[in-house]
Amino acid sequence: MTETAQTSAPSLRSSGAAPVVNDRYPALLKGVRTTMNRYLAVDAGPFALALPLSAVRQILDMGGSQQGAALDPKVLGVVPVSLAALLHATPSSSRPALLLLDNESGATLLSVCALHGVFDGDTPVALPSTVACRWPALLSGVVHAGGVRLAIDPRVLVVLHEGEK
Amino acid sequence: MTGEPVLLFMAAGQRFGVGLADVSRLLAQGPLLRVPFAAPALAGIMFADIDGPIPVFDLRALVDPSAVLHADDDAALTVVLFASQKGPVGLRLQRLLGSVALYAALDAAPSDVVVAGGLSATITGWARTDEHVFAFFSPDAFLAVVGV
């Protein structure tokens, strides 16, 4: 079978995320457009979040109850930014996971309270305008990625971080 | 002493009524997603299959800004869903009281009724049944109070 499903989701193009084509069952997908986004499911304090995987350059430390020694961020020469603290919440883990997040000016070392894995998810379901939030652009919507989670826009996250400096 | 049917409920210790025509749906509260930088009254987002993401508010935050709304996240509470001009609004109820069609509108709040905190800005009128006084709750006025 040489035929593959074609993808053309404008939302993916605009967000810069790489589309993932589910071609496991190509015969079933003949003529069907199936575009999935991939997300890294994370917890930051009380928030269940999903980061677009395309924005994550590297997972440096899985955190949690791993056997190995925790990665000392000092080795990297930068202080990690706590995602929970960035969102004005209290971190809920004594051993956070460490991510390298791509942004336009380089990369940001981000610590999150827990990693739950990588998940395929549809385009986020947009939140209604009645969600009273000071940074509405931060929230791309709701996705099913290891449970229902809030998809966040990493570009706005970087803006938030720059503003906190 | 009659009018359009009104749904009666308790929220933040206050007895409220809202026209049944303004009620989209009554839902059992499901898991709530906490929202970063949310207004204090926003308890979270509930994902209802048919309705999609719904903001669920709790009026207690207007009475007591330090109220911990998330302690009730697992409780079997009822959420009333309104279709406001700005979009869906879910309101977490302390108690659902039923509906009435027999009531008399009042010109103003009875002198013996004390409305706590910012609740007064969500009230558009008063009425009395045979047994109780209740306030008419306005979802749009509430959204204005929380800055939407």
Chai-1 contact restraints between the chains, C-beta under 6 A:
chainA,res_idxA,chainB,res_idxB,connection_type,confidence,min_distance_angstrom,max_distance_angstrom,comment,restraint_id
A,P46,B,R34,contact,1.0,0.0,6.0,A-B,restraint_1
A,F47,B,R34,contact,1.0,0.0,6.0,A-B,restraint_2
A,F47,B,P36,contact,1.0,0.0,6.0,A-B,restraint_3
A,L87,B,P36,contact,1.0,0.0,6.0,A-B,restraint_4
A,V125,B,G52,contact,1.0,0.0,6.0,A-B,restraint_5
A,V125,B,P53,contact,1.0,0.0,6.0,A-B,restraint_6
A,L127,B,P53,contact,1.0,0.0,6.0,A-B,restraint_7
A,P128,B,G87,contact,1.0,0.0,6.0,A-B,restraint_8
A,P128,B,P88,contact,1.0,0.0,6.0,A-B,restraint_9
A,S129,B,K86,contact,1.0,0.0,6.0,A-B,restraint_10
A,S129,B,G87,contact,1.0,0.0,6.0,A-B,restraint_11
A,T130,B,P55,contact,1.0,0.0,6.0,A-B,restraint_12
A,T130,B,K86,contact,1.0,0.0,6.0,A-B,restraint_13
A,T130,B,G87,contact,1.0,0.0,6.0,A-B,restraint_14
A,T130,B,V89,contact,1.0,0.0,6.0,A-B,restraint_15
A,T130,B,V148,contact,1.0,0.0,6.0,A-B,restraint_16
A,V131,B,P55,contact,1.0,0.0,6.0,A-B,restraint_17
A,A132,B,A39,contact,1.0,0.0,6.0,A-B,restraint_18
A,A132,B,L42,contact,1.0,0.0,6.0,A-B,restraint_19
A,A132,B,V146,contact,1.0,0.0,6.0,A-B,restraint_20
A,A132,B,V148,contact,1.0,0.0,6.0,A-B,restraint_21
A,C133,B,V35,contact,1.0,0.0,6.0,A-B,restraint_22
A,C133,B,F37,contact,1.0,0.0,6.0,A-B,restraint_23
A,C133,B,A38,contact,1.0,0.0,6.0,A-B,restraint_24
A,R134,B,F37,contact,1.0,0.0,6.0,A-B,restraint_25
A,W135,B,F37,contact,1.0,0.0,6.0,A-B,restraint_26
A,V142,B,F47,contact,1.0,0.0,6.0,A-B,restraint_27
A,V142,B,P53,contact,1.0,0.0,6.0,A-B,restraint_28
A,V148,B,F47,contact,1.0,0.0,6.0,A-B,restraint_29
A,L150,B,L33,contact,1.0,0.0,6.0,A-B,restraint_30
